[in-house]
């Protein structure tokens, strides 16, 4: 008897295609499958392996931390990377975080690919910008943003709440109080209000932590660019590029947007813009929007997804002041 290649065909019970209503229910109940299909759709256009990393910006646990490299490696081990040999795109939407964690992410991605690119659909700030600096090239939408590379610092308050602020904000607050105290002394006015504020609100060891984090971010960024995107450029010129990304936060604000054209003015040459209305833009934007809504609806801190599946990083929401 001839064997049928379709389930149930020999017995007259062949599976019929799902109708519209059932397909819609599948999308609602199994949204992760839609994400995987969108990843595969993007890969079909770029001919490169893709992993998407989406953060919930409103949560301290949404910042880049030391666990992220392990989550990424778990995803990378689960996909057949030989489909697009030697390539990896990391689609990244993150408020930033730890410079050390950013370094681990870049080194992990590069351990799995000879050609590493970062795709920014909307925002890759702070340490996420540093990850982009560790790529061979960057692909950005027309409205996508990089940002100053001042690291985000998570501080636990006495009541248990956690706040996230850029390192420079803490350093500036401390410097401002010290300057006002010195000005009061020079003007022969009582410095005690400023001394009391320094004692009660500023933790000097924490300021040292912030200073070291900024220095580390600068050194890691210089190392990334010297080794890859700006390989062969004089060290002083590389330092000048990094200094512009640091100065942008010092002169403006930590969240100030650095779009593609400005990033190229700062000295990052390998940036490509994907223009709205193209097939690639539509695929990237749909994947990004679906990932964002999925993360918010499920109160995830982070969401990693590839064509083979995804990982939910789920934590209890905390109040951010």
C-alpha positions as CSV (number, residue, x, y, z in Angstrom):
1,X,0.0,0.0,0.0
2,X,1.3,3.4,-0.9
3,X,2.2,5.5,2.1
4,X,0.6,9.0,2.4
5,X,2.9,12.0,3.2
6,X,0.0,13.9,4.7
7,X,-1.4,13.0,8.1
8,X,-4.8,11.2,7.9
9,X,-5.0,11.4,4.1
10,X,-5.0,7.6,3.6
11,X,-8.0,7.3,5.9
12,X,-9.9,10.2,4.5
13,X,-9.3,12.4,7.6
14,X,-6.8,14.9,6.2
15,X,-6.2,18.0,8.3
16,X,-7.8,21.1,6.9
17,X,-6.2,24.6,7.0
18,X,-7.4,26.7,9.9
19,X,-9.9,29.3,9.3
20,X,-9.5,33.0,10.1
21,X,-11.1,32.8,13.6
22,X,-8.8,29.9,14.7
23,X,-5.7,31.5,13.3
24,X,-6.6,34.7,15.2
25,X,-7.0,32.7,18.4
26,X,-3.6,31.1,17.8
27,X,-2.1,34.6,17.5
28,X,-3.7,35.7,20.8
29,X,-2.9,32.6,22.8
30,X,0.5,31.8,21.3
31,X,1.9,35.2,20.6
32,X,5.5,33.9,21.0
33,X,5.0,31.8,17.9
34,X,4.2,35.0,16.0
35,X,7.4,36.6,17.3
36,X,9.4,33.6,16.2
37,X,7.8,33.8,12.7
38,X,8.7,37.5,12.5
39,X,12.3,36.8,13.5
40,X,12.4,34.3,10.6
41,X,10.9,36.9,8.3
42,X,13.6,39.5,9.2
43,X,16.3,36.8,8.7
44,X,14.8,36.0,5.3
45,X,15.4,39.6,4.3
46,X,18.8,40.2,5.9
47,X,20.2,36.6,5.4
48,X,21.6,36.9,8.9
49,X,20.8,35.1,12.2
50,X,18.8,37.3,14.6
51,X,18.1,37.5,18.3
52,X,15.9,40.2,19.8
53,X,16.4,41.6,23.3
54,X,13.6,43.8,24.6
55,X,13.6,45.6,28.0
56,X,10.8,47.1,30.0
57,X,12.1,50.6,30.5
58,X,9.9,51.4,33.5
59,X,11.5,48.7,35.7
60,X,14.9,48.7,37.4
61,X,15.3,45.0,36.5
62,X,14.9,46.0,32.9
63,X,18.5,47.4,32.9
64,X,21.4,45.5,31.4
65,X,22.9,43.2,34.0
66,X,25.4,40.3,34.4
67,X,22.7,37.7,33.8
68,X,21.9,38.9,30.2
69,X,24.9,37.3,28.6
70,X,23.8,33.9,30.0
71,X,20.2,34.4,28.7
72,X,21.6,35.3,25.2
73,X,23.9,32.4,25.2
74,X,21.0,30.0,26.0
75,X,19.1,31.4,23.0
76,X,22.1,31.3,20.7
77,X,22.7,27.6,21.6
78,X,19.1,26.8,20.7
79,X,19.2,28.0,17.0
80,X,20.8,26.5,14.0
81,X,23.4,29.1,13.3
82,X,24.6,27.4,10.2
83,X,21.5,28.6,8.4
84,X,23.3,31.9,8.0
85,X,26.9,31.0,8.9
86,X,29.1,33.3,10.9
87,X,26.5,36.1,11.2
88,X,24.5,37.5,14.2
89,X,22.2,40.5,14.5
90,X,21.2,41.6,18.0
91,X,18.0,43.7,17.9
92,X,18.3,45.8,21.0
93,X,15.8,48.0,22.8
94,X,17.1,48.9,26.3
95,X,17.6,51.9,28.7
96,X,21.2,50.7,29.5
97,X,22.7,49.5,32.7
98,X,26.1,47.9,33.7
99,X,29.2,48.6,31.5
100,X,30.6,45.2,32.6
101,X,27.4,43.4,31.6
102,X,27.5,45.2,28.2
103,X,31.1,43.9,27.8
104,X,29.9,40.4,28.5
105,X,27.1,40.6,26.0
106,X,29.4,41.8,23.2
107,X,32.0,39.1,23.9
108,X,29.3,36.4,24.1
109,X,27.8,37.5,20.8
110,X,31.2,37.6,19.1
111,X,32.0,34.1,20.4
112,X,29.1,32.8,18.2
113,X,29.6,34.9,15.1
114,X,32.3,36.4,12.9
115,X,30.1,39.2,11.8
116,X,28.2,40.9,14.6
117,X,25.7,43.8,14.0
118,X,23.4,45.6,16.4
119,X,19.9,46.7,15.2
120,X,18.2,49.6,17.0
121,X,14.5,49.8,16.3
122,X,13.8,52.6,18.9
123,X,16.2,53.2,21.8
124,X,19.6,51.7,22.8
125,X,20.8,54.0,25.6
126,X,23.8,54.1,27.9
127,X,25.3,50.6,28.2
128,X,23.1,49.6,25.2
129,X,24.9,52.2,23.2
130,X,28.2,50.6,24.4
131,X,26.9,47.2,23.0
132,X,26.3,48.9,19.7
133,X,29.9,50.3,19.8
134,X,31.1,46.7,20.2
135,X,29.5,45.7,16.8
136,X,31.0,45.7,13.4
137,X,28.1,47.9,12.3
138,X,24.8,49.4,13.4
139,X,21.4,49.3,11.7
140,X,18.9,52.0,12.9
141,X,15.5,53.1,11.9
142,X,15.0,56.8,11.0
143,X,13.7,57.5,14.5
144,X,16.0,55.2,16.5
145,X,18.2,56.6,19.3
146,X,21.6,56.0,20.8
147,X,22.5,57.9,23.9
148,X,25.3,59.1,26.2
149,X,27.3,56.2,27.7
150,X,27.1,57.4,31.3
151,X,26.2,54.1,33.2
152,X,22.8,53.7,34.9
153,X,23.2,53.1,38.6
154,X,20.7,51.2,40.7
155,X,20.5,52.4,44.3
156,X,18.4,50.8,47.1
157,X,16.8,53.3,49.4
158,X,16.5,52.8,53.2
159,X,12.8,51.8,52.8
160,X,13.7,49.1,50.3
161,X,12.6,51.0,47.1
162,X,15.1,51.1,44.2
163,X,15.9,54.0,42.0
164,X,17.8,54.2,38.7
165,X,19.8,57.3,37.9
166,X,22.9,58.0,35.7
167,X,26.2,58.0,37.5
168,X,26.8,61.6,36.5
169,X,23.7,62.7,38.4
170,X,25.1,61.5,41.7
171,X,28.5,62.9,41.0
172,X,27.1,66.3,40.1
173,X,25.0,66.4,43.3
174,X,28.0,65.7,45.4
175,X,30.2,68.2,43.6
176,X,27.5,70.9,43.8
177,X,27.2,70.5,47.6
178,X,31.0,70.6,48.1
179,X,31.3,73.7,45.9
180,X,28.5,75.5,47.8
181,X,30.2,74.6,51.1
182,X,33.5,76.0,49.9
183,X,31.8,79.1,48.6
184,X,30.1,79.7,52.0
185,X,33.4,79.3,53.8
186,X,35.1,81.8,51.4
187,X,32.3,84.2,52.0
188,X,32.6,83.7,55.7
189,X,29.0,82.4,55.9
190,X,27.9,79.3,57.8
191,X,28.7,76.1,55.8
192,X,26.7,73.9,58.2
193,X,23.6,73.4,56.0
194,X,25.7,72.0,53.2
195,X,27.9,69.9,55.5
196,X,24.7,68.4,57.0
197,X,23.3,67.7,53.5
198,X,26.6,66.0,52.6
199,X,26.5,63.9,55.8
200,X,22.8,62.9,55.5
201,X,22.2,62.5,51.8
202,X,25.5,61.7,50.1
203,X,27.4,58.5,50.6
204,X,31.1,59.2,49.6
205,X,31.8,55.5,48.8
206,X,28.8,55.5,46.5
207,X,30.3,58.5,44.7
208,X,33.5,56.5,44.2
209,X,31.5,53.6,42.8
210,X,29.9,56.1,40.3
211,X,33.3,57.6,39.3
212,X,34.8,54.1,38.7
213,X,31.7,53.1,36.7
214,X,32.1,56.1,34.4
215,X,35.8,55.4,33.9
216,X,35.1,51.8,33.2
217,X,32.4,52.7,30.7
218,X,34.8,55.0,28.9
219,X,37.6,52.4,28.8
220,X,35.3,49.6,27.6
221,X,33.9,51.8,24.8
222,X,37.4,52.7,23.7
223,X,38.4,49.1,23.7
224,X,35.4,48.0,21.6
225,X,35.8,50.7,19.0
226,X,39.6,50.2,18.7
227,X,39.2,46.5,18.2
228,X,36.3,46.5,15.8
229,X,34.4,49.4,14.3
230,X,37.3,51.9,14.4
231,X,40.1,49.3,14.0
232,X,43.2,51.0,12.7
233,X,42.3,54.5,13.9
234,X,44.7,56.3,16.2
235,X,44.0,55.9,19.9
236,X,43.6,59.6,20.5
237,X,40.9,59.8,17.7
238,X,39.1,56.8,19.2
239,X,39.1,58.5,22.6
240,X,37.7,61.6,21.0
241,X,34.8,59.7,19.7
242,X,34.0,58.2,23.1
243,X,34.4,61.5,24.8
244,X,31.7,63.0,22.6
245,X,29.3,60.3,23.8
246,X,30.2,61.1,27.4
247,X,30.0,64.8,26.9
248,X,26.6,64.6,25.4
249,X,25.2,63.5,28.8
250,X,27.3,66.1,30.7
251,X,26.1,69.0,28.6
252,X,22.5,67.9,28.2
253,X,20.8,65.0,29.9
254,X,21.4,61.3,30.2
255,X,18.3,60.5,28.1
256,X,19.3,62.9,25.3
257,X,18.7,61.3,21.9
258,X,21.6,60.7,19.5
259,X,20.1,59.7,16.2
260,X,22.0,58.1,13.3
261,X,23.2,61.3,11.6
262,X,24.5,62.7,14.9
263,X,26.2,59.5,15.8
264,X,28.0,59.6,12.5
265,X,29.0,63.2,13.2
266,X,30.4,61.9,16.5
267,X,32.6,59.5,14.6
268,X,30.8,56.2,14.2
269,X,31.1,55.5,10.5
270,X,29.3,52.2,10.1
271,X,25.7,53.1,10.6
272,X,23.0,52.2,8.1
273,X,19.5,53.6,8.2
274,X,16.6,51.4,7.3
275,X,14.0,53.7,5.8
276,X,10.3,53.5,6.6
277,X,8.0,51.7,4.2
278,X,10.6,49.1,3.1
279,X,9.9,45.4,3.7
280,X,12.7,45.3,6.2
281,X,11.4,48.3,8.1
282,X,7.9,46.8,8.3
283,X,9.3,43.5,9.6
284,X,11.5,45.0,12.2
285,X,8.9,47.5,13.4
286,X,6.2,44.8,13.7
287,X,8.6,42.6,15.7
288,X,9.6,45.5,17.9
289,X,6.0,46.6,18.6
290,X,4.8,43.1,19.3
291,X,7.8,42.5,21.7
292,X,7.1,45.8,23.5
293,X,3.4,45.0,24.0
294,X,4.2,41.4,25.0
295,X,6.7,42.6,27.6
296,X,4.3,45.2,29.0
297,X,1.3,42.9,29.1
298,X,3.1,40.2,30.9
299,X,5.1,42.6,33.2
300,X,8.4,41.1,32.0
301,X,11.6,42.8,32.9
302,X,13.2,41.5,29.6
303,X,12.3,39.3,26.7
304,X,14.7,37.4,24.5
305,X,13.4,35.7,21.3
306,X,14.8,34.0,18.3
307,X,13.2,31.9,15.5
308,X,13.5,28.8,17.8
309,X,11.8,30.3,20.9
310,X,12.1,32.9,23.6
311,X,12.9,33.5,27.2
312,X,10.8,35.5,29.7
313,X,12.7,37.3,32.4
314,X,9.9,37.8,34.9
315,X,10.2,39.7,38.1
316,X,7.8,41.5,40.4
317,X,7.3,45.2,39.5
318,X,8.9,47.7,41.8
319,X,8.2,51.4,42.2
320,X,10.6,53.8,40.5
321,X,10.9,57.3,41.9
